[in-house]
């Protein structure tokens, strides 16, 4: 559980790999993977699926909600 908190804290600090790790923990069971890259002051997210692509609107809402919860400065 200590590792989990560490990843969460790193994600709250804006670390792209930690953000991706948290998202992928949830999305893995749906066959979806997220890659996160920081470019300047913005994040670029790539959502991939080996099977059918997830619906765009609900996926974007889920991502935005998750990023809001992290309260990244």
N, C-alpha and C positions, 0 to 999 in steps of 0.2 A: 504494500500500500504506500510505502514511502516513495517508491519510484513514481507512482501515479501522481502524487502531490508535486513531485519535482517537475514532471512533464506539464502539469497544470500551471505551475508557477512560471515555467519557461514560456508557455503559451501566452500567459497574461502579460509577459514582458515583450511579446511580439515576435518570438522566435518562430520562423516559418516551419521548420521541421517539427516542432512541438505542436503547432496548430494542426498540421497534417496528421500527426500521430493521433491526436484526440479525435479528429473527424473520422479517420480510418478505423478506429476502434468500433465506432457505431456502424459505419457503412460497409465494413467487410462482410457482414452477414447477408447483405443485399447484393454482393458481388460488385460493389462500386469502390473505386479508389480515388482519392483526392491527392493531388500534388500541389503544394503551395510554394510560391517563390516571392520573395520581397524584391521590389524594384523601386528604389527611391523611397518615397513615403507611401507607396501603394503595394497591395498584395495581388498577385496573379494566381488564380486557382484554375487547375485543370481537373475536370471530373471525368473519369474514364470507367467504362464497364466492358467486360468481355462479352457480356450478353446484351440484352436490350438496354438502350440508353435510358436513364431515369428522366422523368418528366422535368422540364426546365423550371417552371414556376415554383413548384413545391420544393425543389432542390435548392433553388436560390434563396427562398424564404428560410429554409432550414439553415443554410450557411450564414446568412445575415443574422439570424437569431443567435446562432452559436458565437459568432464574432462579437455581437453586442454583449453577450454574457461574459465574455473574457474581459471586456472593458479595456482594450488595448489603448495605451496613450497615443 
